Amino acid sequence: MIEAELITAEHRLQAAQRAGDVAELDRLLDDRLIAIGPDGARYRKQDDLDAYRSGASVVGELVEESLETLVVGSTGVTFFTGTVSGTFGGAPFSARMRYTRTWAYENGWRIVAAHIAVL
């Protein structure tokens, strides 16, 4: 059951990214979030939310090719591979990407760490 909730949380995240839903992203991203972007830079939760709010990050298309999960106790990891296009840092992009997200289960799943790579 907890693994099914993790998959649901991942799909909620993807929908929030496509919709630019800052309120939903705020619910799914832990305040302690550290993410490494495809540019190698380190980002915090507020950086991500600010980018969506300002329009610097816009996901126009996000197509899941595969999603794998790993759950150990109250920690979960999602491995997403898919095509993503839109705007990042104000510049247009389109790429096949892999997102590795570490989730903590505390009254629901929240992302505490992420790594994003261009394939």
CORTASUL-V78324 format. One record per helix or strand of 2 or more residues. SS is the DSSP state (~ for helix, > for strand). FROM is the first residue (numbers start at 1). TO is the last residue. If there is no record, write none. Layout:
# CORTASUL-V78324
ss->SS from->FROM to->TO
ss->SS from->FROM to->TO
This chain:
# CORTASUL-V78324
ss->~ from->2 to->19
ss->~ from->22 to->28
ss->> from->29 to->36
ss->> from->42 to->44
ss->~ from->45 to->54
ss->> from->58 to->72
ss->> from->75 to->88
ss->> from->91 to->105
ss->> from->109 to->118
